[in-house]
Amino acid sequence: MIRMSINTEVRPADTEGIARAAELLRQGELVALPTETVYGIGVAVGKAASPDVLFDIKKRDHGKPVAWLVGDVDDLSRYGRAVPDFACALARTFWPGPLTLIVKASDAVPP
């Protein structure tokens, strides 16, 4: 048997921290990103000089894919290829929130 619990506590947003992270991303810097399960390290595509910094700091094989976080359903269609209708419906229903969708990358995603 597996026992699971969900933390439904609502915490106020750290608006100062969010603003600082957004500014660092705009400058092409790395930031730590909290998710529902772990902290991730990320860069803004198109702002960082190269995604290599992400692979290097994580000591990650450059051939291994990384998670791609998007802002909304429109971004899912922009950065995903042949995104199924049900995936868009799930995103509209549950985003923002703890829903991960795995789709094929479009040509808008850098190699």
N, CA, C and O atoms as a printed pandas DataFrame, in Angstrom:
     atom_number atom_name residue_name chain_id  residue_number  x_coord  y_coord  z_coord
0              1         N          MET        A               1    0.844   -1.178    0.000
1              2        CA          MET        A               1    0.000    0.000    0.000
2              3         C          MET        A               1    0.889    1.241    0.000
3              4         O          MET        A               1    1.913    1.287    0.682
4              5         N          ILE        A               2    0.489    2.227   -0.763
5              6        CA          ILE        A               2    1.210    3.499   -0.819
6              7         C          ILE        A               2    0.323    4.562   -0.211
7              8         O          ILE        A               2   -0.844    4.700   -0.577
8              9         N          ARG        A               3    0.881    5.304    0.711
9             10        CA          ARG        A               3    0.133    6.405    1.311
10            11         C          ARG        A               3    0.681    7.706    0.739
11            12         O          ARG        A               3    1.886    7.954    0.760
12            13         N          MET        A               4   -0.217    8.519    0.236
13            14        CA          MET        A               4    0.186    9.794   -0.337
14            15         C          MET        A               4   -0.564   10.910    0.355
15            16         O          MET        A               4   -1.708   10.743    0.777
16            17         N          SER        A               5    0.084   12.030    0.465
17            18        CA          SER        A               5   -0.597   13.205    0.995
18            19         C          SER        A               5   -0.308   14.377    0.079
19            20         O          SER        A               5    0.734   14.431   -0.574
20            21         N          ILE        A               6   -1.227   15.299    0.039
21            22        CA          ILE        A               6   -1.087   16.485   -0.798
22            23         C          ILE        A               6   -1.123   17.705    0.100
23            24         O          ILE        A               6   -2.029   17.866    0.918
24            25         N          ASN        A               7   -0.138   18.554   -0.061
25            26        CA          ASN        A               7   -0.087   19.789    0.709
26            27         C          ASN        A               7   -0.933   20.828   -0.008
27            28         O          ASN        A               7   -0.581   21.282   -1.097
28            29         N          THR        A               8   -2.041   21.199    0.601
29            30        CA          THR        A               8   -2.940   22.176   -0.018
30            31         C          THR        A               8   -2.764   23.575    0.575
31            32         O          THR        A               8   -3.562   24.474    0.313
32            33         N          GLU        A               9   -1.725   23.744    1.363
33            34        CA          GLU        A               9   -1.473   25.049    1.968
34            35         C          GLU        A               9   -1.185   26.080    0.868
35            36         O          GLU        A               9   -0.356   25.849   -0.011
36            37         N          VAL        A              10   -1.865   27.187    0.933
37            38        CA          VAL        A              10   -1.648   28.259   -0.029
38            39         C          VAL        A              10   -0.657   29.237    0.585
39            40         O          VAL        A              10   -0.877   29.765    1.675
40            41         N          ARG        A              11    0.427   29.466   -0.124
41            42        CA          ARG        A              11    1.458   30.382    0.357
42            43         C          ARG        A              11    1.451   31.631   -0.509
43            44         O          ARG        A              11    1.228   31.555   -1.717
44            45         N          PRO        A              12    1.693   32.767    0.105
45            46        CA          PRO        A              12    1.757   33.986   -0.720
46            47         C          PRO        A              12    2.958   33.924   -1.658
47            48         O          PRO        A              12    4.009   33.393   -1.300
48            49         N          ALA        A              13    2.796   34.459   -2.831
49            50        CA          ALA        A              13    3.877   34.462   -3.814
50            51         C          ALA        A              13    5.002   35.366   -3.348
51            52         O          ALA        A              13    4.763   36.429   -2.775
52            53         N          ASP        A              14    6.215   34.942   -3.594
53            54        CA          ASP        A              14    7.398   35.746   -3.306
54            55         C          ASP        A              14    7.622   36.662   -4.498
55            56         O          ASP        A              14    8.459   36.381   -5.356
56            57         N          THR        A              15    6.867   37.766   -4.551
57            58        CA          THR        A              15    6.907   38.631   -5.732
58            59         C          THR        A              15    8.296   39.228   -5.954
59            60         O          THR        A              15    8.716   39.408   -7.097
60            61         N          GLU        A              16    9.004   39.533   -4.882
61            62        CA          GLU        A              16   10.356   40.087   -5.031
62            63         C          GLU        A              16   11.293   39.038   -5.632
63            64         O          GLU        A              16   12.085   39.346   -6.523
64            65         N          GLY        A              17   11.202   37.811   -5.147
65            66        CA          GLY        A              17   12.040   36.732   -5.671
66            67         C          GLY        A              17   11.706   36.407   -7.113
67            68         O          GLY        A              17   12.603   36.147   -7.916
68            69         N          ILE        A              18   10.423   36.419   -7.449
69            70        CA          ILE        A              18    9.992   36.145   -8.822
70            71         C          ILE        A              18   10.508   37.227   -9.762
71            72         O          ILE        A              18   10.992   36.930  -10.854
72            73         N          ALA        A              19   10.404   38.482   -9.335
73            74        CA          ALA        A              19   10.890   39.600  -10.158
74            75         C          ALA        A              19   12.401   39.487  -10.368
75            76         O          ALA        A              19   12.894   39.732  -11.469
76            77         N          ARG        A              20   13.130   39.120   -9.324
77            78        CA          ARG        A              20   14.595   38.979   -9.425
78            79         C          ARG        A              20   14.953   37.838  -10.371
79            80         O          ARG        A              20   15.846   37.981  -11.206
80            81         N          ALA        A              21   14.261   36.707  -10.246
81            82        CA          ALA        A              21   14.523   35.566  -11.127
82            83         C          ALA        A              21   14.224   35.940  -12.579
83            84         O          ALA        A              21   14.990   35.590  -13.477
84            85         N          ALA        A              22   13.119   36.645  -12.815
85            86        CA          ALA        A              22   12.765   37.055  -14.174
86            87         C          ALA        A              22   13.841   37.967  -14.760
87            88         O          ALA        A              22   14.200   37.835  -15.930
88            89         N          GLU        A              23   14.350   38.883  -13.954
89            90        CA          GLU        A              23   15.398   39.783  -14.432
90            91         C          GLU        A              23   16.666   39.007  -14.770
91            92         O          GLU        A              23   17.295   39.264  -15.797
92            93         N          LEU        A              24   17.044   38.068  -13.919
93            94        CA          LEU        A              24   18.229   37.253  -14.196
94            95         C          LEU        A              24   18.047   36.443  -15.480
95            96         O          LEU        A              24   18.977   36.330  -16.279
96            97         N          LEU        A              25   16.863   35.886  -15.681
97            98        CA          LEU        A              25   16.595   35.131  -16.906
98            99         C          LEU        A              25   16.706   36.031  -18.131
99           100         O          LEU        A              25   17.271   35.630  -19.149
100          101         N          ARG        A              26   16.165   37.255  -18.035
101          102        CA          ARG        A              26   16.265   38.201  -19.152
102          103         C          ARG        A              26   17.716   38.542  -19.462
103          104         O          ARG        A              26   18.051   38.861  -20.603
104          105         N          GLN        A              27   18.578   38.475  -18.451
105          106        CA          GLN        A              27   20.002   38.762  -18.637
106          107         C          GLN        A              27   20.781   37.529  -19.093
107          108         O          GLN        A              27   21.994   37.598  -19.285
108          109         N          GLY        A              28   20.083   36.395  -19.267
109          110        CA          GLY        A              28   20.742   35.179  -19.724
110          111         C          GLY        A              28   21.399   34.374  -18.619
111          112         O          GLY        A              28   22.198   33.478  -18.892
112          113         N          GLU        A              29   21.070   34.684  -17.380
113          114        CA          GLU        A              29   21.672   33.989  -16.230
114          115         C          GLU        A              29   20.876   32.738  -15.857
115          116         O          GLU        A              29   19.728   32.570  -16.267
116          117         N          LEU        A              30   21.504   31.874  -15.079
117          118        CA          LEU        A              30   20.849   30.689  -14.519
118          119         C          LEU        A              30   20.027   31.088  -13.303
119          120         O          LEU        A              30   20.386   32.024  -12.589
120          121         N          VAL        A              31   18.925   30.381  -13.062
121          122        CA          VAL        A              31   18.144   30.569  -11.842
122          123         C          VAL        A              31   17.694   29.207  -11.323
123          124         O          VAL        A              31   17.597   28.244  -12.083
124          125         N          ALA        A              32   17.422   29.139  -10.028
125          126        CA          ALA        A              32   16.813   27.949   -9.424
126          127         C          ALA        A              32   15.305   28.144   -9.480
127          128         O          ALA        A              32   14.788   29.201   -9.117
128          129         N          LEU        A              33   14.602   27.102   -9.943
129          130        CA          LEU        A              33   13.159   27.181  -10.139
130          131         C          LEU        A              33   12.469   26.135   -9.273
131          132         O          LEU        A              33   12.690   24.940   -9.467
132          133         N          PRO        A              34   11.636   26.557   -8.319
133          134        CA          PRO        A              34   10.907   25.563   -7.531
134          135         C          PRO        A              34    9.758   24.964   -8.334
135          136         O          PRO        A              34    9.053   25.684   -9.042
136          137         N          THR        A              35    9.568   23.664   -8.230
137          138        CA          THR        A              35    8.425   23.007   -8.838
138          139         C          THR        A              35    7.659   22.315   -7.718
139          140         O          THR        A              35    8.001   22.472   -6.546
140          141         N          GLU        A              36    6.633   21.558   -8.063
141          142        CA          GLU        A              36    5.859   20.862   -7.046
142          143         C          GLU        A              36    6.675   19.773   -6.356
143          144         O          GLU        A              36    6.347   19.370   -5.241
144          145         N          THR        A              37    7.737   19.291   -7.010
145          146        CA          THR        A              37    8.482   18.165   -6.449
146          147         C          THR        A              37    9.940   18.467   -6.139
147          148         O          THR        A              37   10.451   18.014   -5.115
148          149         N          VAL        A              38   10.618   19.213   -6.987
149          150        CA          VAL        A              38   12.048   19.467   -6.811
150          151         C          VAL        A              38   12.368   20.890   -7.245
151          152         O          VAL        A              38   11.525   21.589   -7.806
152          153         N          TYR        A              39   13.590   21.301   -6.976
153          154        CA          TYR        A              39   14.089   22.554   -7.543
154          155         C          TYR        A              39   14.833   22.214   -8.825
155          156         O          TYR        A              39   15.569   21.229   -8.884
156          157         N          GLY        A              40   14.641   23.022   -9.834
157          158        CA          GLY        A              40   15.361   22.843  -11.080
158          159         C          GLY        A              40   16.270   24.026  -11.316
159          160         O          GLY        A              40   16.140   25.064  -10.667
160          161         N          ILE        A              41   17.183   23.867  -12.240
161          162        CA          ILE        A              41   18.065   24.957  -12.652
162          163         C          ILE        A              41   17.710   25.247  -14.097
163          164         O          ILE        A              41   17.637   24.331  -14.916
164          165         N          GLY        A              42   17.488   26.522  -14.419
165          166        CA          GLY        A              42   17.056   26.828  -15.772
166          167         C          GLY        A              42   17.664   28.093  -16.328
167          168         O          GLY        A              42   18.213   28.924  -15.604
168          169         N          VAL        A              43   17.548   28.210  -17.630
169          170        CA          VAL        A              43   17.945   29.411  -18.367
170          171         C          VAL        A              43   16.818   29.751  -19.330
171          172         O          VAL        A              43   15.996   28.895  -19.657
172          173         N          ALA        A              44   16.777   30.975  -19.776
173          174        CA          ALA        A              44   15.774   31.401  -20.749
174          175         C          ALA        A              44   16.311   31.163  -22.149
175          176         O          ALA        A              44   17.374   31.668  -22.508
176          177         N          VAL        A              45   15.587   30.407  -22.925
177          178        CA          VAL        A              45   15.980   30.153  -24.304
178          179         C          VAL        A              45   15.960   31.479  -25.051
179          180         O          VAL        A              45   15.024   32.267  -24.915
180          181         N          GLY        A              46   16.987   31.713  -25.828
181          182        CA          GLY        A              46   17.066   32.950  -26.592
182          183         C          GLY        A              46   17.733   34.074  -25.825
183          184         O          GLY        A              46   18.099   35.090  -26.415
184          185         N          LYS        A              47   17.898   33.910  -24.518
185          186        CA          LYS        A              47   18.548   34.953  -23.718
186          187         C          LYS        A              47   19.938   34.504  -23.277
187          188         O          LYS        A              47   20.867   35.311  -23.253
188          189         N          ALA        A              48   20.094   33.229  -22.929
189          190        CA          ALA        A              48   21.398   32.721  -22.516
190          191         C          ALA        A              48   22.299   32.636  -23.744
191          192         O          ALA        A              48   21.830   32.387  -24.855
192          193         N          ALA        A              49   23.583   32.842  -23.532
193          194        CA          ALA        A              49   24.530   32.770  -24.649
194          195         C          ALA        A              49   24.487   31.389  -25.297
195          196         O          ALA        A              49   24.641   31.258  -26.511
196          197         N          SER        A              50   24.278   30.372  -24.483
197          198        CA          SER        A              50   24.234   29.003  -24.975
198          199         C          SER        A              50   23.592   28.139  -23.901
199          200         O          SER        A              50   23.745   28.425  -22.713
200          201         N          PRO        A              51   22.876   27.086  -24.289
201          202        CA          PRO        A              51   22.350   26.185  -23.266
202          203         C          PRO        A              51   23.448   25.343  -22.627
203          204         O          PRO        A              51   23.195   24.628  -21.657
204          205         N          ASP        A              52   24.671   25.422  -23.164
205          206        CA          ASP        A              52   25.778   24.642  -22.607
206          207         C          ASP        A              52   25.991   24.921  -21.131
207          208         O          ASP        A              52   26.375   24.020  -20.385
208          209         N          VAL        A              53   25.748   26.158  -20.691
209          210        CA          VAL        A              53   25.948   26.502  -19.289
210          211         C          VAL        A              53   25.056   25.636  -18.397
211          212         O          VAL        A              53   25.464   25.241  -17.305
212          213         N          LEU        A              54   23.854   25.345  -18.857
213          214        CA          LEU        A              54   22.934   24.496  -18.102
214          215         C          LEU        A              54   23.484   23.078  -18.005
215          216         O          LEU        A              54   23.491   22.489  -16.924
216          217         N          PHE        A              55   23.940   22.529  -19.118
217          218        CA          PHE        A              55   24.504   21.178  -19.109
218          219         C          PHE        A              55   25.765   21.118  -18.260
219          220         O          PHE        A              55   25.975   20.160  -17.516
220          221         N          ASP        A              56   26.609   22.153  -18.374
221          222        CA          ASP        A              56   27.876   22.154  -17.651
222          223         C          ASP        A              56   27.667   22.221  -16.139
223          224         O          ASP        A              56   28.307   21.474  -15.399
224          225         N          ILE        A              57   26.788   23.097  -15.670
225          226        CA          ILE        A              57   26.607   23.253  -14.238
226          227         C          ILE        A              57   25.956   22.012  -13.621
227          228         O          ILE        A              57   26.207   21.683  -12.461
228          229         N          LYS        A              58   25.131   21.337  -14.395
229          230        CA          LYS        A              58   24.472   20.122  -13.902
230          231         C          LYS        A              58   25.321   18.874  -14.144
231          232         O          LYS        A              58   24.963   17.776  -13.719
232          233         N          LYS        A              59   26.461   19.059  -14.841
233          234        CA          LYS        A              59   27.307   17.929  -15.231
234          235         C          LYS        A              59   26.474   16.889  -15.980
235          236         O          LYS        A              59   26.559   15.688  -15.721
236          237         N          ARG        A              60   25.678   17.382  -16.901
237          238        CA          ARG        A              60   24.737   16.563  -17.668
238          239         C          ARG        A              60   25.280   16.314  -19.071
239          240         O          ARG        A              60   25.837   17.217  -19.695
240          241         N          ASP        A              61   25.120   15.109  -19.556
241          242        CA          ASP        A              61   25.519   14.765  -20.916
242          243         C          ASP        A              61   24.794   15.698  -21.890
243          244         O          ASP        A              61   23.574   15.844  -21.818
244          245         N          HIS        A              62   25.528   16.316  -22.781
245          246        CA          HIS        A              62   24.944   17.287  -23.712
246          247         C          HIS        A              62   23.934   16.655  -24.671
247          248         O          HIS        A              62   23.146   17.372  -25.288
248          249         N          GLY        A              63   23.943   15.355  -24.803
249          250        CA          GLY        A              63   22.989   14.686  -25.670
250          251         C          GLY        A              63   21.692   14.311  -24.975
251          252         O          GLY        A              63   20.751   13.855  -25.625
252          253         N          LYS        A              64   21.630   14.497  -23.664
253          254        CA          LYS        A              64   20.435   14.123  -22.902
254          255         C          LYS        A              64   19.440   15.289  -22.891
255          256         O          LYS        A              64   19.822   16.419  -22.586
256          257         N          PRO        A              65   18.182   15.032  -23.216
257          258        CA          PRO        A              65   17.197   16.128  -23.243
258          259         C          PRO        A              65   16.968   16.742  -21.864
259          260         O          PRO        A              65   17.221   16.109  -20.839
260          261         N          VAL        A              66   16.496   17.960  -21.855
261          262        CA          VAL        A              66   16.147   18.644  -20.601
262          263         C          VAL        A              66   14.664   19.007  -20.625
263          264         O          VAL        A              66   14.042   19.085  -21.684
264          265         N          ALA        A              67   14.125   19.224  -19.448
265          266        CA          ALA        A              67   12.729   19.639  -19.346
266          267         C          ALA        A              67   12.582   21.042  -19.922
267          268         O          ALA        A              67   13.476   21.878  -19.793
268          269         N          TRP        A              68   11.462   21.279  -20.547
269          270        CA          TRP        A              68   11.183   22.555  -21.188
270          271         C          TRP        A              68    9.927   23.103  -20.536
271          272         O          TRP        A              68    8.849   22.537  -20.713
272          273         N          LEU        A              69   10.037   24.170  -19.802
273          274        CA          LEU        A              69    8.883   24.765  -19.135
274          275         C          LEU        A              69    8.300   25.851  -20.024
275          276         O          LEU        A              69    9.027   26.707  -20.529
276          277         N          VAL        A              70    6.991   25.815  -20.213
277          278        CA          VAL        A              70    6.328   26.808  -21.048
278          279         C          VAL        A              70    5.336   27.600  -20.205
279          280         O          VAL        A              70    4.914   27.151  -19.139
280          281         N          GLY        A              71    4.974   28.762  -20.686
281          282        CA          GLY        A              71    4.125   29.660  -19.921
282          283         C          GLY        A              71    2.641   29.368  -20.000
283          284         O          GLY        A              71    1.910   29.615  -19.041
284          285         N          ASP        A              72    2.183   28.843  -21.130
285          286        CA          ASP        A              72    0.750   28.597  -21.277
286          287         C          ASP        A              72    0.497   27.647  -22.437
287          288         O          ASP        A              72    1.435   27.168  -23.075
288          289         N          VAL        A              73   -0.766   27.379  -22.703
289          290        CA          VAL        A              73   -1.146   26.433  -23.750
290          291         C          VAL        A              73   -0.653   26.894  -25.121
291          292         O          VAL        A              73   -0.271   26.063  -25.946
292          293         N          ASP        A              74   -0.653   28.186  -25.376
293          294        CA          ASP        A              74   -0.154   28.685  -26.663
294          295         C          ASP        A              74    1.315   28.320  -26.857
295          296         O          ASP        A              74    1.730   27.964  -27.960
296          297         N          ASP        A              75    2.100   28.408  -25.781
297          298        CA          ASP        A              75    3.511   28.018  -25.865
298          299         C          ASP        A              75    3.655   26.526  -26.125
299          300         O          ASP        A              75    4.575   26.096  -26.820
300          301         N          LEU        A              76    2.745   25.742  -25.568
301          302        CA          LEU        A              76    2.778   24.298  -25.805
302          303         C          LEU        A              76    2.660   24.025  -27.296
303          304         O          LEU        A              76    3.383   23.189  -27.837
304          305         N          SER        A              77    1.763   24.719  -27.952
305          306        CA          SER        A              77    1.592   24.548  -29.396
306          307         C          SER        A              77    2.770   25.128  -30.180
307          308         O          SER        A              77    3.110   24.622  -31.250
308          309         N          ARG        A              78    3.387   26.172  -29.662
309          310        CA          ARG        A              78    4.527   26.790  -30.349
310          311         C          ARG        A              78    5.768   25.906  -30.269
311          312         O          ARG        A              78    6.469   25.721  -31.265
312          313         N          TYR        A              79    6.040   25.358  -29.078
313          314        CA          TYR        A              79    7.259   24.587  -28.873
314          315         C          TYR        A              79    7.072   23.089  -29.034
315          316         O          TYR        A              79    8.052   22.345  -29.063
316          317         N          GLY        A              80    5.824   22.634  -29.141
317          318        CA          GLY        A              80    5.558   21.221  -29.350
318          319         C          GLY        A              80    5.130   20.955  -30.781
319          320         O          GLY        A              80    4.554   21.823  -31.437
320          321         N          ARG        A              81    5.408   19.770  -31.256
321          322        CA          ARG        A              81    5.025   19.375  -32.614
322          323         C          ARG        A              81    3.915   18.333  -32.525
323          324         O          ARG        A              81    4.011   17.381  -31.750
324          325         N          ALA        A              82    2.874   18.512  -33.309
325          326        CA          ALA        A              82    1.761   17.558  -33.363
326          327         C          ALA        A              82    1.207   17.287  -31.967
327          328         O          ALA        A              82    0.998   16.136  -31.583
328          329         N          VAL        A              83    0.972   18.356  -31.216
329          330        CA          VAL        A              83    0.442   18.218  -29.855
330          331         C          VAL        A              83   -1.008   17.731  -29.947
331          332         O          VAL        A              83   -1.838   18.376  -30.588
332          333         N          PRO        A              84   -1.313   16.598  -29.311
333          334        CA          PRO        A              84   -2.685   16.078  -29.381
334          335         C          PRO        A              84   -3.690   17.027  -28.721
335          336         O          PRO        A              84   -3.353   17.738  -27.774
336          337         N          ASP        A              85   -4.900   17.030  -29.221
337          338        CA          ASP        A              85   -5.959   17.876  -28.662
338          339         C          ASP        A              85   -6.168   17.609  -27.175
339          340         O          ASP        A              85   -6.407   18.538  -26.403
340          341         N          PHE        A              86   -6.076   16.325  -26.768
341          342        CA          PHE        A              86   -6.300   16.020  -25.354
342          343         C          PHE        A              86   -5.229   16.642  -24.468
343          344         O          PHE        A              86   -5.501   16.991  -23.319
344          345         N          ALA        A              87   -4.000   16.784  -24.997
345          346        CA          ALA        A              87   -2.929   17.406  -24.213
346          347         C          ALA        A              87   -3.229   18.887  -23.996
347          348         O          ALA        A              87   -3.022   19.410  -22.901
348          349         N          CYS        A              88   -3.709   19.551  -25.020
349          350        CA          CYS        A              88   -4.084   20.967  -24.882
350          351         C          CYS        A              88   -5.251   21.120  -23.917
351          352         O          CYS        A              88   -5.280   22.061  -23.123
352          353         N          ALA        A              89   -6.209   20.206  -23.980
353          354        CA          ALA        A              89   -7.351   20.264  -23.055
354          355         C          ALA        A              89   -6.890   20.066  -21.614
355          356         O          ALA        A              89   -7.354   20.765  -20.713
356          357         N          LEU        A              90   -5.993   19.129  -21.395
357          358        CA          LEU        A              90   -5.455   18.925  -20.049
358          359         C          LEU        A              90   -4.714   20.170  -19.564
359          360         O          LEU        A              90   -4.881   20.584  -18.417
360          361         N          ALA        A              91   -3.897   20.767  -20.435
361          362        CA          ALA        A              91   -3.148   21.971  -20.062
362          363         C          ALA        A              91   -4.097   23.114  -19.702
363          364         O          ALA        A              91   -3.890   23.809  -18.707
364          365         N          ARG        A              92   -5.145   23.305  -20.523
365          366        CA          ARG        A              92   -6.107   24.377  -20.227
366          367         C          ARG        A              92   -6.801   24.137  -18.886
367          368         O          ARG        A              92   -7.110   25.087  -18.166
368          369         N          THR        A              93   -7.040   22.890  -18.557
369          370        CA          THR        A              93   -7.739   22.551  -17.317
370          371         C          THR        A              93   -6.842   22.656  -16.090
371          372         O          THR        A              93   -7.273   23.160  -15.053
372          373         N          PHE        A              94   -5.602   22.188  -16.193
373          374        CA          PHE        A              94   -4.777   22.029  -14.996
374          375         C          PHE        A              94   -3.611   23.000  -14.863
375          376         O          PHE        A              94   -2.997   23.063  -13.798
376          377         N          TRP        A              95   -3.284   23.757  -15.902
377          378        CA          TRP        A              95   -2.204   24.735  -15.774
378          379         C          TRP        A              95   -2.751   26.064  -15.314
379          380         O          TRP        A              95   -3.852   26.405  -15.746
380          381         N          PRO        A              96   -2.099   26.843  -14.489
381          382        CA          PRO        A              96   -0.858   26.428  -13.838
382          383         C          PRO        A              96   -1.157   25.402  -12.760
383          384         O          PRO        A              96   -2.164   25.489  -12.058
384          385         N          GLY        A              97   -0.294   24.459  -12.646
385          386        CA          GLY        A              97   -0.453   23.404  -11.662
386          387         C          GLY        A              97    0.430   22.220  -11.996
387          388         O          GLY        A              97    1.175   22.240  -12.976
388          389         N          PRO        A              98    0.339   21.193  -11.176
389          390        CA          PRO        A              98    1.245   20.043  -11.296
390          391         C          PRO        A              98    0.845   19.075  -12.409
391          392         O          PRO        A              98    0.362   17.976  -12.138
392          393         N          LEU        A              99    1.045   19.483  -13.642
393          394        CA          LEU        A              99    0.776   18.625  -14.793
394          395         C          LEU        A              99    1.971   18.687  -15.724
395          396         O          LEU        A              99    2.370   19.765  -16.166
396          397         N          THR        A             100    2.538   17.532  -16.018
397          398        CA          THR        A             100    3.646   17.434  -16.958
398          399         C          THR        A             100    3.140   16.766  -18.224
399          400         O          THR        A             100    2.502   15.715  -18.169
400          401         N          LEU        A             101    3.424   17.370  -19.346
401          402        CA          LEU        A             101    3.086   16.796  -20.648
402          403         C          LEU        A             101    4.379   16.579  -21.420
403          404         O          LEU        A             101    5.256   17.443  -21.430
404          405         N          ILE        A             102    4.493   15.443  -22.057
405          406        CA          ILE        A             102    5.679   15.147  -22.860
406          407         C          ILE        A             102    5.227   15.092  -24.317
407          408         O          ILE        A             102    4.395   14.273  -24.706
408          409         N          VAL        A             103    5.808   15.996  -25.106
409          410        CA          VAL        A             103    5.454   16.084  -26.521
410          411         C          VAL        A             103    6.753   16.178  -27.341
411          412         O          VAL        A             103    7.820   16.468  -26.800
412          413         N          LYS        A             104    6.646   15.938  -28.609
413          414        CA          LYS        A             104    7.794   16.094  -29.492
414          415         C          LYS        A             104    8.085   17.577  -29.663
415          416         O          LYS        A             104    7.167   18.394  -29.731
416          417         N          ALA        A             105    9.356   17.916  -29.732
417          418        CA          ALA        A             105    9.766   19.310  -29.872
418          419         C          ALA        A             105    9.556   19.804  -31.294
419          420         O          ALA        A             105    9.770   19.076  -32.263
420          421         N          SER        A             106    9.131   21.062  -31.397
421          422        CA          SER        A             106    9.000   21.687  -32.720
422          423         C          SER        A             106   10.355   22.263  -33.132
423          424         O          SER        A             106   11.326   22.194  -32.380
424          425         N          ASP        A             107   10.402   22.820  -34.317
425          426        CA          ASP        A             107   11.629   23.441  -34.807
426          427         C          ASP        A             107   11.974   24.712  -34.045
427          428         O          ASP        A             107   13.086   25.224  -34.178
428          429         N          ALA        A             108   11.030   25.239  -33.236
429          430        CA          ALA        A             108   11.289   26.444  -32.427
430          431         C          ALA        A             108   12.187   26.140  -31.231
431          432         O          ALA        A             108   12.709   27.058  -30.600
432          433         N          VAL        A             109   12.369   24.864  -30.918
433          434        CA          VAL        A             109   13.215   24.455  -29.797
434          435         C          VAL        A             109   14.631   24.271  -30.307
435          436         O          VAL        A             109   14.858   23.498  -31.238
436          437         N          PRO        A             110   15.593   24.977  -29.706
437          438        CA          PRO        A             110   16.980   24.813  -30.152
438          439         C          PRO        A             110   17.455   23.379  -29.929
439          440         O          PRO        A             110   17.028   22.709  -28.988
440          441         N          PRO        A             111   18.345   22.923  -30.809
441          442        CA          PRO        A             111   18.853   21.551  -30.663
442          443         C          PRO        A             111   19.545   21.349  -29.329
443          444         O          PRO        A             111   20.030   20.254  -29.044
